[in-house]
Amino acid sequence: MHILVLDTIHGGRVIAEALQARGHSVDMVDVYRGQAGISPEEALRNSYDLIVAPVHLDPAYPLLERAISPVISHHQAVKWILGPGVPHPFIEITGARGKTTTAHALAHLLGGPGILHTSKGTHRYPSKASHGKFGITPASLIDAASHAYSIQGWMVAEISLGFAGAGQLGILTSMETYSFAAKKKDAVEEKMRSARSLPCVILPPGTKGEGTMISADEIVEVKGDTCRFGWKGMQGEFSSHLFSNEAYRVPLTLAAAAACVLGIDPAPLAMFGLLEGRLNLSKVGKTVLVDDSNSGTCAATARQAIRLARQEAGSGDPLTLVIGKEDGAICEGFPGDEIATLIRQEAPERVILVGSDYRHDAALMIGQGIRASCCDTLAEGRDLALAECRRGMVVLAVKTWR
């Protein structure tokens, strides 16, 4: 087949190379930078049997708007490329937030060899040795799934903006949504649409499913620190102090429900611990440090982090807030107006804004009476905050890949 693959910088090149390795003739177009492959004008003059495009591309992009060839998504192309050579079990996880925590919690329950593929990196289990860091585009599944299949292991994988449909089970971690593809698509609608490609999908508690989609609270009930579960003859309960933590309650509930569907006892989740960048609390000298910097960071999770810091340090201690979004390829932004509202409501004594998105409007965002500065990275912001703070609390709420 003669195939056109759009968007080389979000996994398109990997997909194109995989298709070429399978004997297809493939052209690529770098739709954002124009630095790789052929030009859009040349592609428009050519005839193709198939076009592969990312779900986030503007539907009005000329090569899509004028397409007379069939069009499939990067997600669908990955399922096609993997074919029958997929690991078992293979659990796909998508959602606006909670993906990484859910994935780690589920991997905590799976014995034997396997691959955990998240925004924190790709790791071989049970050793947890690094296999690289490839992001969570659909294309990143190709290497991870192939490796898991080669070691006859399981795979738990995060995927951005929907399911590939190559696994046996999916988990949608959140019903929070946003618009994308030039504001012409809704994220949750896209994820729910792609969910129909899987045999079974676990939905967040309180969500009404359709077909083979199951709300987690049909399997799991959480009251206080106790989780009770029941599914097809499997029953039991376990306790974890993490259920009192908003950032962990839903991911642990989802992981427990998924484990039951897979026929695995979820009780060992009682021993699951905090993850770096997911409301992780520590002390540096006399300073309370709460780290909530990850790809799902938003105003709501930043408020949780501030609340946790004040509970630990005392509400009268000074607060340094390191907040923003590192420059990079995270689809969902961290809007400046949300940060400004958070700062106004929480009134930290010190603010360090991370990322170039906010430099121009920093003074308006932060307001008067708050000492403020800007930097480029989470690491710079953290180091500056801890160098200045001898007591009190530091909250890291920076949207970044970790």
Number of C-alpha atoms within 10 A of each C-alpha: 12 15 21 25 29 29 23 23 16 20 21 24 21 19 26 24 14 20 20 16 10 10 11 14 14 20 20 24 25 20 21 12 10 13 12 15 18 15 15 18 11 9 16 14 8 11 13 19 12 18 24 23 25 24 18 20 19 17 16 12 14 12 19 19 10 11 15 13 14 11 19 15 18 26 26 20 24 22 22 14 16 17 10 9 14 24 26 17 18 23 28 28 29 27 26 21 22 25 26 27 23 28 27 22 27 25 23 19 17 21 12 10 16 29 29 29 31 25 21 20 16 25 19 21 21 15 10 13 11 13 16 13 15 18 24 23 19 28 26 23 27 17 16 26 27 17 19 24 20 12 13 16 22 23 30 29 28 28 23 21 27 26 32 28 23 27 24 18 23 30 30 27 26 19 18 10 16 14 14 17 16 12 11 13 17 14 24 21 16 15 21 20 12 17 27 17 18 19 15 21 28 27 27 22 20 10 15 11 15 12 9 13 22 22 22 26 18 15 23 23 18 18 10 13 15 17 23 18 24 16 15 9 8 13 14 14 16 16 18 20 15 20 21 13 15 13 19 22 21 21 26 27 28 29 27 29 31 27 20 21 20 14 13 17 19 27 19 15 21 18 13 17 15 13 16 16 22 24 28 17 19 13 13 13 11 12 20 26 28 29 25 29 29 24 26 24 26 24 19 10 19 25 18 17 28 27 16 20 26 20 10 17 19 14 14 8 15 19 26 26 28 28 29 33 30 23 15 10 12 16 11 17 18 21 14 17 12 14 20 18 14 18 22 14 10 13 18 21 15 21 23 24 28 27 21 15 18 20 15 9 12 17 14 12 20 24 14 9 10 15 13 18 17 19 19 17 18 24 12 14 25 21 11 15 23 18 9 10 20 13 16 20 29 28 30 30 31 29 27 21 20 17
